[in-house]
Structures are given as structure tokens and as C-alpha cells.
Amino acid sequence: MFEAIKERFQGVFAGLRGRGKLTAEDISSALREVRMALLEADVNYKVVKNLVEAIRTRATGANVLNSITPAQQVATIVYEELVNIMGHDPAPMSISPKPPTIYMMVGLQGSGKTTTTVKIAKRFSRSHKPLVVACDLRRPAAVDQLRALADKAGIAFFGPEEGESDPVAVAKKSIAYAEDHLCDLILLDTAGRLQLDDELMAELESVKSSLPLFEILLVVDSMTGQEAVEVSNVFNERLTLTGVILTKMDGDARGGPALAIKATTGVPIKLAGIGERVDDLEPFDAKRMASRIMGMGDMATLMEKLERSTTEDDAEKIAESLKKNKFTMDDMLLHLQQIKKLGPLDKVLEMLPMLGGTKALKGSDIDMSRMKYTEAIILSMTAKERKQPEIIKGGRRRRIADGSGTSVQQVNQVLAQFEQMKNMMKSLGKLGKAGTKSFKAKGMMKNLFKK
């Protein structure tokens, strides 16, 4: 997502930095590139026009042109304007003070609405007891799909009786079912269509008028480009949406909807689907999204992923190994397992600020399978070898290679990697002993990995 924009933006700002002092012509030339990048990303042309003019007004001011670091100021202005059009502050999901809270999920067929319904339910299951309700009685197997996804995620499910065809009746019955089963959050998975039509909208309006809905959430496929904005406008006019959820944000889409929906409809984007797993759903944050677009990484999201994926016991083990300056193969294995929980490695690396931009990431020799054989090699070691890897010589290396299905050369690479990590951990431990406030080893690791 946003790869094309990111690369174009990085090229623009690199060019500006190379010029030193800027002129109005320099900025106009750069903004032409920004405009082209946004249009190629399928951002609505009206949004592009307003955005570029807002940047131009601020960037051609005397304070910027006469600044010592004008290129950096222009980049900051672009970042701030991107944040403004996407919605400056995050819009959290609302919960009714009097349960049950009822959400109606709407969207076109194929947008990922049913999967997203279960993802939201799973997200709220940490503090609520959600119930997903099958109100899509038109699409073949829609009820069975929702039931299967709910069962897999451990979420309560309610569906129609045999031959029932009225979604309003099913929705009403679900309220009584929720009360009987102590469910305080109801998510209605409604019908979709391949395209908008009056019959679909009339059905949704009927559900809306019959139940006390707290949120009406439109699920939009981020790969549909400007069509997503048109769909959002129609749904908002007929139903008065409270929020939008973008799906498939982990794909190769150009990112237009994320930059245009809030600006054209006024409806906030509340959540973003970032993968196929039930946990791959995150709050939409314009500041973090703008950071990714600008190639600045997204360390805040990465830290949150670390916090969710690391248990308190693991955090204590890591902190203790730093405190004692005793880094073993078991510690290395623990680190690798924590990284695996964060998701695909290439997606994790995208959250790190890359000095060379996305091209540097693509051009690197990152081997996504290396983590698998590293783990296999460590697990093929004896407990003594993991604690004292210095005893692993020729015969032991051959045995470990055979046991892990790898080569002696790969075993050597893992041992070398271990020595590098060990030295790094020793450096962190020394910083902690020296009392450096911002890098105390134990404190830093507890903050990084706290649950």
C-alpha cells in the first residue's frame, strides 16, 4: 500500500534537499510531482486539487523560502496536510452506555464485510461479549460463512431459522438472544450487492428504522480506487454513516480511498484491515498513515504490536538476560518467536524508517525463509549447547545441521548471527549499568515489551 506515492514523495524531497535554498519555482515543480503521484494513486482529483493548493499556500510563504532548512519545512507541511485530509484525530468505535450496542455492517459484495464483522467482534471480545448476526439472506452460503468464521474465532453467532427471508425479523430476534446469552455487543452482517441498487438500500433503510443502531459502518475495499469514494457518498446519503472501515490495506492497492473518503464524505475512517488473520485489524490513525506515505515509518504501531505479542513472562526473561549480560541461544530463539508474532517480516520492516526509502528495502537481500531455518537450527541443539554455544564445534555442527535439515554453512551463519546479537545485548546492558536515563536496559525492555 502507498508504495508508488512513497517512492515519488521521497524522490521529490530528496531533490528539494539537494537544492538548498528554494525558490517559488522549485516548490511549484515539486508540487507538480506531488500532484501526479496522488492522481496515479487514484485519489479523487478534487481532493488532489485542494490538497496541492493548501500545500502551495503554506510552502511559498516567506518563513519557508527564507528558512535555513526549507526542504524539511516543505516536507513537514505536506505531512500535516495529508493528516488533515485523512482526519486529524482518530475516531474510536462508540459503545452505548445502555447495552446492547448494535452495529450495522454495510458494503458492496466482495468488500470483506463478513470477515471484517468477525474481526471487529474479536477485537471487542477482550472487554465485551459480542454476537455476530447473519442478516445477509440473499447471497448463497453467506450465513454458513459467517457461522464458520465466528466458530473459528470463538465468537457467538445468531442466524435465521430454516426458510426465513426477512433480515429485519432476524435482527430483532437477535436482541432477545443477546440478552439471554449476556451478549452486550451485536454486529449485523447485512446483504451486499455487486453494485448499488434501490432494493439493497431500501432493505438497509428498513433495518435502520427498525432497530436502535449505535454505529452504521461501511466496509470499503481499498483496492477499488475512486469508486470507493462514490460508494461511500451513496451509502452516506441514504443511511448517514458513522464510520468507514478500509479492507485489504496490506495489498498492492494505490491507496486513493484512504486519502479521499474523509475529505469527500466527512465520514471518519475508523479501522483498517491489514491482513487475512482475525487479529489483522487496527485503528485508523491519520498521523501514522501519513508517516508511512512519507517514508517515515510507523514506530508507534510497531510498538503496539510488540506489546500485544509479548507476554509478561517473556518480557521478564528478556530483561533479566540484559541485566545479567548473559545472552543465550534460548534468548535468541525467544526474540525470533516474538518477531514472528508481529506478522510477515516485510510488513514489519515497512514500519521502520528506512534511510534509503522503499527501494532500499526492495533491493536488500532479506531472506524471508531464513527465520524458519534459524529456529529449526536452535531447536536442534541440546539444552547445554543453547546455554554454551561456544562448545559447538565440527561434529556438533554436523549433527545440528542433519537434525534441522540444513547445512553446516547455515549453522555457522546462525552462530555468527548469535554473536552479533550477543554483542548488541552487552552494549545495551552496559548502557543500563551506566544509568543512562533513556536507555536503561531493564527499563527500556520493559517499556518495549510490556503487556
Residue pairs with C-beta under 8 A, 6 or more apart in sequence:
1 222
1 249
1 250
1 251
1 252
1 253
1 255
1 258
1 292
2 41
2 254
2 255
2 292
2 293
3 252
3 358
4 37
4 40
4 41
4 254
5 37
5 38
5 40
5 41
5 254
5 255
5 293
6 292
6 293
6 294
6 295
6 357
6 358
7 357
7 358
7 359
8 33
8 34
8 36
8 37
8 40
9 34
9 37
9 78
9 293
9 294
9 295
10 295
10 357
10 358
11 33
12 30
12 33
12 34
12 37
13 30
13 71
13 74
13 75
15 30
16 22
16 26
16 30
16 70
16 71
16 74
16 75
17 71
17 72
19 26
19 71
21 65
21 70
22 64
22 65
22 70
22 71
22 74
23 65
24 60
24 65
27 56
27 59
27 60
27 74
28 56
30 74
31 52
31 55
31 56
31 59
34 52
34 55
34 78
35 48
35 52
38 47
38 48
38 51
38 52
38 259
39 45
39 48
40 254
41 254
41 255
41 256
41 259
42 225
42 226
42 254
42 255
42 256
43 226
43 255
43 256
43 259
43 260
44 226
44 229
44 256
44 260
44 263
44 264
46 264
47 85
47 259
47 260
47 263
47 264
50 85
50 263
51 81
51 82
51 85
51 263
54 81
54 84
55 74
55 77
55 78
55 81
58 64
58 77
58 81
59 73
59 74
59 77
63 73
64 70
64 73
64 74
64 77
67 73
75 294
78 294
79 290
79 291
79 294
79 296
82 259
82 286
82 289
82 290
82 293
82 294
83 286
83 287
83 290
84 286
85 259
85 260
85 262
85 263
86 258
86 259
86 262
86 263
86 269
86 284
86 286
86 289
86 290
87 262
87 268
87 269
87 284
87 286
88 286
88 287
89 286
90 283
90 284
90 285
90 286
91 243
91 268
91 269
91 270
91 284
92 270
92 283
93 120
93 124
93 215
93 243
93 270
93 271
94 101
94 214
94 215
94 242
95 101
95 128
95 185
95 214
96 102
96 214
99 184
99 185
100 131
100 175
100 178
100 179
100 183
100 184
100 185
100 186
101 128
101 184
101 185
101 186
101 214
101 215
102 175
102 186
102 187
102 188
102 211
102 212
102 213
102 214
102 215
103 120
103 185
103 186
103 187
103 188
103 213
103 214
103 215
103 216
103 217
104 188
104 190
104 204
104 207
104 208
104 211
104 213
104 215
104 216
104 217
105 113
105 116
105 117
105 120
105 187
105 188
105 189
105 190
105 217
105 219
106 113
106 190
106 192
106 204
106 216
106 217
106 218
106 219
106 235
106 239
106 241
107 113
107 192
107 218
107 219
107 220
107 231
107 235
108 192
108 193
108 194
108 195
108 196
108 221
108 231
109 139
109 192
109 193
109 194
110 192
110 194
110 221
111 192
111 219
111 220
111 221
111 224
111 247
112 219
112 221
112 247
112 248
112 273
113 189
113 190
113 192
113 219
114 136
114 142
114 145
114 146
114 149
114 189
115 149
115 247
115 273
115 276
116 219
116 245
116 247
116 271
116 273
116 281
117 132
117 146
117 187
117 189
118 132
118 146
118 149
118 150
118 153
118 155
118 278
119 273
119 278
119 279
119 280
119 281
120 130
120 187
120 217
120 245
120 271
120 281
121 130
121 131
121 132
121 150
121 153
121 155
121 185
121 187
122 130
122 153
122 154
122 155
122 278
122 279
122 281
123 279
123 281
124 130
124 185
125 153
125 154
125 155
128 184
128 185
129 156
129 181
129 182
129 183
129 184
129 185
130 155
130 156
130 183
130 184
130 185
130 186
130 187
131 155
131 156
131 157
131 158
131 174
131 177
131 178
131 181
131 183
131 185
131 186
131 187
132 146
132 150
132 155
132 156
132 157
132 158
132 187
132 189
133 157
133 158
133 159
133 170
133 171
133 174
133 186
133 187
133 188
133 189
134 142
134 143
134 146
134 147
134 157
134 158
134 159
134 160
134 170
134 189
135 167
135 170
135 171
135 188
135 189
135 190
135 191
135 207
136 142
136 143
136 146
136 167
136 189
136 190
136 191
136 192
137 143
137 160
137 164
137 165
137 166
137 167
137 170
137 191
138 191
139 191
139 192
142 189
142 191
143 159
143 160
146 157
146 159
146 189
147 157
147 159
149 278
150 156
150 157
151 157
152 278
153 278
156 181
156 183
158 170
158 173
158 174
158 177
158 178
159 170
160 170
164 170
167 190
167 191
167 203
167 206
167 207
168 206
168 207
168 210
168 211
171 188
171 207
171 210
171 211
172 210
172 211
174 186
174 188
175 186
175 211
177 183
178 184
178 186
188 207
188 211
190 203
190 204
190 207
191 200
191 203
191 204
192 200
193 200
196 231
196 234
201 234
201 238
201 239
204 238
204 239
205 238
205 239
207 213
208 216
208 239
214 242
215 242
215 243
216 239
216 240
216 241
216 242
216 243
217 241
217 242
217 243
217 244
217 245
217 270
218 231
218 232
218 235
218 236
218 241
218 243
218 244
218 245
218 267
219 244
219 245
219 247
220 228
220 231
220 232
220 244
220 245
220 246
220 247
220 257
220 261
221 228
221 247
221 248
222 228
222 246
222 247
222 248
222 249
222 251
222 253
222 255
222 257
222 258
223 248
223 251
223 252
223 253
224 231
224 257
225 253
225 254
225 256
225 257
226 256
226 260
228 256
228 257
228 260
228 261
229 256
229 257
229 260
229 261
229 264
229 265
232 241
232 244
232 257
232 261
232 264
232 265
232 267
233 264
233 265
235 241
236 265
236 266
236 267
241 265
241 267
242 267
243 267
243 268
243 269
243 270
243 271
244 261
244 262
244 265
244 267
244 268
244 269
244 270
245 269
245 270
245 271
245 272
245 273
246 257
246 258
246 261
246 269
246 271
246 272
246 273
246 284
247 272
247 273
248 273
249 258
249 272
249 273
249 274
250 273
250 274
250 275
250 280
250 347
255 293
258 269
258 272
258 284
258 289
261 267
261 269
262 268
262 269
268 284
269 284
270 283
270 284
271 281
271 282
271 283
271 284
272 281
272 282
272 283
272 284
273 280
273 281
274 280
274 281
274 282
274 347
275 343
275 344
275 347
277 343
280 343
282 301
282 304
285 300
285 301
288 298
288 300
288 301
291 297
291 298
292 298
292 350
292 351
295 353
295 354
295 357
295 358
296 353
297 350
297 351
297 352
297 353
297 354
298 350
298 351
299 351
299 352
299 353
301 351
302 342
302 348
302 351
302 352
303 448
305 341
305 342
305 343
305 348
306 338
306 342
306 448
306 449
307 449
307 450
307 451
309 338
309 341
309 342
310 338
310 341
310 449
310 450
310 451
311 451
312 450
312 451
314 334
314 338
314 449
315 445
315 446
315 449
315 450
315 451
317 331
317 334
318 331
318 334
318 335
318 445
318 449
319 441
319 442
319 445
319 446
319 449
321 327
321 328
321 331
321 425
322 425
322 428
322 429
322 432
322 441
322 442
322 445
323 429
323 432
323 441
323 442
324 429
325 425
325 426
325 429
327 421
327 422
327 425
327 426
328 386
328 387
328 389
329 378
329 381
329 385
329 386
329 387
329 389
329 418
330 378
330 386
330 387
331 425
332 378
332 417
332 418
332 421
333 375
333 378
333 379
333 386
335 421
336 371
336 374
336 375
336 378
337 375
338 449
339 345
339 348
339 371
340 371
342 348
344 368
345 366
345 368
345 371
346 361
346 366
346 368
349 361
349 366
350 358
350 361
354 360
354 361
356 363
373 404
373 405
373 406
373 410
373 414
374 414
374 417
376 404
376 405
376 406
377 400
377 401
377 404
377 406
377 410
377 411
377 414
378 386
378 414
379 404
380 399
380 400
380 403
380 404
381 389
381 392
381 400
384 391
385 391
385 392
385 396
385 400
389 415
389 418
392 400
392 411
392 415
397 408
397 411
397 412
398 408
400 411
401 407
401 408
401 410
401 411
404 411
428 439
428 441
428 444
428 445
429 441
431 439
431 440
431 441
432 439
432 440
432 441
432 442
432 443
432 444
433 441
438 444
